[in-house]
Amino acid sequence: MKEPEPLKPPQQERSRETLLRIVSAARSLLAERDFANISVDDIVRRAASSKGSFYQRFSNKDSLLVLILRQEHDAAIREWSEFLAPERWRHRSLEAVVEAFLDRLLRIYRRRPTLMRAYAAQAAVVEGEIRGQTAQLNRHVLELLRQIVRQHAGELKHPDPERATAFLITALITLLPPLFLSPTQELLPEPMSHAELENELRLLARRYLGLRDAKP
């Protein structure tokens, strides 16, 4: 399944306002429940709009979701670029960088699980646009972290700091969705609370990178 072409901004002010209401309504509903449990009727009711207005702009609700995820992607690129700007961390320890990075990443999964589940589902579409954007975002975050690691390479025991950084990102993007977005933990050999999982992930990151001041 391929995503639709980018939506052209409406020319008339009234039409722009209708589009904004529809998108805002979908976002507010997505903050409450999974996208699979949201109907077009739910969206237009929340937007005080009509199904006709909805289908003038979107072929289906998945088209609307893709627009929202495009917006999220653009915002994530900007926000991670600012947060991981190398000059911001030049005079902080690498352990502080890792802790702050994990804090931010885990907070996203903790506070926005329904959005992240929708993101994960779209990223699984092999030829989909969101899959490509997700890969782009992951590479962008990795490159920013690598620049910071180069500034602090002496703080690591790992023999290849840049490879270690890449593997850590790979491990996190592989582990976080099933651990924090799955409705159950039935596949885990030993269920853990989210707080316990977060603590173990922090320890894993510090120990794997070989931070010289890693906590026991």
N, C-alpha and C positions, 0 to 999 in steps of 0.2 A: 504494500500500500504506500503510495506516494502522497506527500502533503500537497495542498493547493498552492498555487502561485501567490506571492505576497499581495495582500489586500491593498488596493489603491485608496489613498485617503479621500473621503468624500469631499466634494467641492462646496456644498451648501452647509451653512452653519447648523441648521436644524438637523441635517443628515449626520453631521459630525457628532452632535449631541446624542443622537439616538445610538450611534455606534458606541460612544463612550459609556452610555447607560448599560448597553448589552454586555460589554466587556466587564464593566464594574460589577454587574450583577453576577456574571459567571465567576468572577474572582471571589466575591463574597460567599457564594455557594460552595466554591471549591475549598474555602477555608473551613467550612463546616462538615463536608463529607466528600467521599471519593467521587471522581468525575463520572464513573460508571453509574452512580446512583443519582445523577443530575440529568433531568430531561430538558428538552427545548422549552416545554411548557413552564418548567420551574424557572428557567432563565428569563423568559419574556414576562412572566408574572412579577419576578423580582425587579425587572427593569422598567415595569409599567409601560411595556411596549406590546407588540403584536408578533405573531408567528410570521405574518407577511413581511414585516420589517426585518425580522431575523433572516429569513430566506432570501431577501434581497441582497444580503451582505455575506451570508455563509451558506455553503451547500449542505452542511450538516453541523452537528455540535462539535465533531472532531476538528473541523476547519477552524472553529472558534478557539478550541484548545491550542491548536498550532500557533495561532496568532498570539495567544497569551504566553506560550513558551518561547516564542521569538522575542517578545518583550523581556521575559525573564533572562534569556540568554544575553541580550544586550546589556541589561542592568548588571548581570553577574560579571561580565567582562570588565565593566567600568569599576565595580566595587572591589573585585579582587585585585585589579591593577593598582587601585589606591591603597588597599590594605597591605599588599605585599610589595609596595614600592621599595626597592633595596635601600634607598637612602633613609627610609623610615626606621630601619632596623640596624643601621650601621654600628650604632653604639649600644646595642642590646645583645645579650648572650643568645646563642643559637637555641638553647633550651627555652628561653623566653619566646623566641619565634615559633618553635614547635608547639609550645603550650597554647599560644595565641591562635595559631593556625587551627589546631584541633578544637579549641573552644568555639571558634567561628563555624567550622564545618559541622560539628556535632549540634550546635544550636540550630542550624538550618534544618537538619533532620528532625530535631526534637520539636521545633515550633511549626514546621510546615510539612508534616508527613503526607497529607493528601496531595499537595502540589508535587512533592518529590516522587510519589507513586505514579502520578500522571506523567511526570518527566521520564521516569524509568520505563514506563510502558511504551512511550513514543520513541525513546532511544533504542528500544529493542527492534524497531522496524528497520530491516536490513538496508533498504534503499531510501530511508526517510531522511528528510532535512534535519530533524531534531537529533538524529543519531550523529550526523556530521557535525552539528553545532556542539553537541556534548563532547565529542572527541576534540574539537577545537578548543573548548574551554579547558578541558583537562590538560592539553598540551600547554596552553597559556599559563595556567597555574603552576605547572611543573617548571616551566622556564623561569618564572619569577622566583620560585623557591630555589632553583639552582643558582641564580645570581646571588641570592642571600647566602647560600651555603658556601659559595666561593669566597665570600667575605669572612667566613668563620670556619674554614676548613680545619684549622688547627684545633678546634674544639671537639673534633670527631675522632673516634678510634677506628671507624670503618675504613678499610683500605681504599675504597673508591667512593668518595662522598657523593659524586654526581649520580653514579649508578644507584647508590643507596637511596637517594632522593626519589629517583624514578620508580624504584621498586616500592617504596613506601606509598607513593601516590597510587600505584597500581593496586597494592594491597587494600588501601582504604576504599577506593571506588569499587572494589570487588566485594569487600566485607560489609560496608555500611548498608546497602539496600536490603540484603536478606536479614541482617541483624536488627535493623531499626524500622523497616517498612513492612515486614511480613506480619500478618495478623496473628500468627501463632509462632511458637518456638518448638514445634513438635519435632523438627529435624535436628535440633541441637542435642548432643549427647547429655548435656547438663544445662537446663534453662537458667538464665541469669536475668536480673533486672537491668533496665537500661543504665542505671547508675553503675552497676557492676561492670557492664560491658564497656562503658566509657572509661572507667578506671583501667581496665585491662588493655584497651586500645592505647591509652596514654603511655602505659608502661611498655607495651610492645614497640611503640614508636621510639621512645627514648633508648631502650635497650638495643633495638635493631640498628639505629643510627650510630650507636656507640658514643653517645654524648659523655664527655669526660666527667661531667658533674651529675650524671644520671642518678636519680634517687633509687634506693634499693626497693 
